[in-house]
Amino acid sequence: MSSFLNAQEDHEVWLIVVTIANWLTLKKNKKLVRYQKKLQGQYKPY
């Protein structure tokens, strides 16, 4: 994904992917939750 998206868009895409993955599994995957929190902590709006 990084080849055609800038860093901000890439970050937003991964945050969406991780959030959807959590919803689809219908249970909290500790690794996904940890990665989602890490991504949310790094988010800087435009």
C-alpha positions, 0 to 999 in steps of 0.5 A: 500500500505504501507505494501509492499512498502517502504516510498519512493515508497509509496510517489511516488505511491500516487503522481502518483495516485493524478496526474492521478485523476486530469487528469481524472476529467478534472477539478482542484479539489482544495483538490487534487491540494493541496494534490499534491502540499504537496506531491511534496514539500515532495519529496526527490529523492534517 
